[in-house]
Amino acid sequence: MSSLVTEPVAPPAPAPPARPRQRRRFPTVPWLMLSASILILGVVTGYPVARMLIMSFQEYERAQVMGMPAEWVGLDNYVAILTDSGFWAVLGRSIVFMVVAVTLTMVFGTLIALLMMRLGKKMRLLVAVGLLLAWSMPPLSSTTIWGWIFDTEYGLVNNLLTRITGERWFGHSWLLDPLGFFTILTFIIVWGAIPFVAFTMYAGLSQIPGEVLEAAQLDGAGPFARFRLVMLPYVRTIVTVLIVLSMIWDLKVFPQVYALQDIGGDREKTNTIGVYIYQMGMGQGHFGTASAIAFVFVAIMLLLSVYYVRRTIKEEEL
C-alpha cells in the first residue's frame, strides 16, 4: 500500500506595506503665471459686467448719468422688455439672420477649404492671399464699399442692371426694403467671415491621415460619402467651435448694420439686437432697460453655446 506524500504549502507572502496617501498639491505655478491676465480681465471685463448687472435692476436714465441717485426697481426692466412685442420682433429678426448667415458661412467656408486641399501650391497661395485681404478689411470699410456698390443713383448693381435689361434701374433703393437690406447685410457678413472658417477647416482637414481616405476610396466611397463619413467626424469638434463662434458674432453684429442704416436703411424694420441695445441705451437714454436686454441676450447665447459644447463632449465620450 503506497503512502500519500503531501508537499509542504508555502506560507502566503506578506502584503506590501500600504503607501501613505499623498495629498494632491495645488498647482500654484500655473495660476501665478495666469494671475496677471486674470486680474486684467477682471478689471477690464468683470467690472463693466457687474456694473451693467446692477443697472439692469435700477431705473437708470440720463438724469442718473448726471449724478442723480438711481432708484431700485427690481425686475421691472426685465418684465418690461419680455412683455414688449418690439423686443421679440428684433430678437426673432436677429435669430433668423444669424441662422442664414452662419449656414452660408459654414457651407462656403468648408467648400473653399476642400478646394484648397486639391489646389497646387501656387494656386493655394493665391487663394490664401485673397482670403487674407478680405479678412483684413475693417468692417466699416467693407460696409461702405458694399453700400457704394448698391447705391441708389451711382451704384454698380443698378448700372449693370440698366445695361443688361435695358430698363432704368437708377433710383431703385436696395436698402429701403428690409428683405434687400438683410440680403446685402448677409453678403457683407458672410464675405468677411468665410476666411476664418476656410482657414480653420483647411487646417483641420489637412491633418486627416491619407491612408484613411485612401482606404475609404478603395471601399467604394464617393467624394460626398468620404466627406460625410470620414472627414467630417475627424473635424467635428472644430465644426462645433466654428458654429458657436459664428453664432455669437452674427447675433451681436453691430457696425455693419449701423453703417447700412445710415446709408439708407429703415431703422425700425432692420434693427438687430446689437443695434437695438445701443439705441435703447445711448440713443434714448434708457440705460437700465438696455442693460436688462443685454443680459437676456447673454443668457440666450450661453444656452446656445452650452447645448453645442455638451453635445460635442457626449459624442467624444461614446
Residue, then its C-alpha position, 0 to 999 in steps of 0.5 A: m500500500s503506497s503512502l500519500v506524500t503531501e508537499p509542504v504549502a508555502p506560507p502566503a507572502p506578506a502584503p506590501p506595506a500600504r503607501p501613505r496617501q499623498r495629498r494632491r498639491f495645488p498647482t500654484v505655478p500655473w495660476l501665478m503665471l495666469s494671475a496677471s491676465i486674470l486680474i486684467l480681465g477682471v478689471v477690464t471685463g468683470y467690472p463693466v459686467a457687474r456694473m451693467l448687472i446692477m443697472s439692469f435692476q435700477e431705473y437708470e436714465r440720463a438724469q442718473v448719468m448726471g449724478m442723480p441717485a438711481e432708484w431700485v426697481g427690481l425686475d421691472n426692466y426685465v418684465a418690461i422688455l419680455t412683455d414688449s412685442g418690439f423686443w421679440a420682433v428684433l430678437g426673432r429678426s436677429i435669430v433668423f439672420m444669424v441662422v442664414a448667415v452662419t449656414l452660408t458661412m459654414v457651407f462656403g467656408t468648408l467648400i473653399a477649404l476642400l478646394m484648397m486641399r486639391l489646389g497646387k501650391k501656387m494656386r493655394l497661395l493665391v487663394a490664401v492671399g485673397l482670403l487674407l485681404a478680405w479678412s483684413m478689411p475693417p468692417l466699416s470699410s467693407t460696409t461702405i464699399w458694399g453700400w457704394i456698390f448698391d447705391t441708389e443713383y451711382g451704384l454698380v448693381n443698378n448700372l449693370l442692371t440698366r445695361i443688361t435689361g435695358e430698363r432704368w434701374f437708377g433710383h431703385s433703393w436696395l436698402l429701403d426694403p428690409l428683405g434687400f437690406f438683410t440680403i446685402l447685410t448677409f453678403i457683407i457678413v458672410w464675405g468677411a467671415i468665410p476666411f476664418v472658417a476656410f482657414t480653420m477647416y483647411a487646417g483641420l482637414s489637412q491633418i486627416p491621415g491619407e491612408v484613411l481616405e485612401a482606404a475609404q476610396l478603395d471601399g467604394a466611397g464617393p467624394f460626398a460619402r468620404f466627406r460625410l463619413v470620414m472627414l467630417p467626424y475627424v473635424r467635428t469638434i472644430v465644426t462645433v467651435l466654428i458654429v458657436l463662434s459664428m453664432i455669437w458674432d452674427l447675433k451681436v453684429f453691430p457696425q455693419v448694420y449701423a453703417l447700412q442704416d445710415i446709408g439708407g436703411d429703415r431703422e425700425k424694420t432692420n434693427t438687430i439686437g446689437v443695434y437695438i441695445y445701443q439705441m435703447g441705451m445711448g440713443q434714448g437714454h434708457f440705460g437700465t432697460a438696455s442693460a436688462i436686454a443685454f443680459v437676456f441676450v447673454a443668457i440666450m447665447l450661453l444656452l446656445s453655446v452650452y447645448y453645442v459644447r455638451r453635445t460635442i463632449k457626449e459624442e467624444e465620450l461614446 
